[in-house]
Amino acid sequence: MNRQQALRFEAEYTPRIAECVARLLGRAERNDAIDHGLHYAFDLNVTLTWDDDEIERLLMPGGEARFVRYSM
């Protein structure tokens, strides 16, 4: 994954992932910008990691439908 893909993933998908986690936990979301990217802070400290290949697939045509399946 290149830097442009990483930045696009952070801008387009990371906020939506944080919203989904917050909704599942029944808590309001709060995000903090730390160092090179956005980090989403909750009472429960959660760190999420993604496979680089999966991020690339999400950024390809049809990736939006793939992403939607994660939140079902």
Steps between C-alpha positions, in 0.01 A plus 500: 500500500638839410477824697217637283293186562565522874391863512189424296412210731544722807284775346221285354476190716656560842229744618229258390669212682519709818131592466406134461703395805349783704150397390566137594629608840213744550738788557567834342805516283792733564797525272844645559768584247827352622828506307450380143136401505165497671451296812156441643483494877231320698463414866602158378839537334472318167770465238390369163731371231427421138679289246666716232361279224147538636535878511607496136195288414274748682642785295435322169172518307242302695682562828211696648272194482775291657533751785125509563507125571734564796236701683220246463 
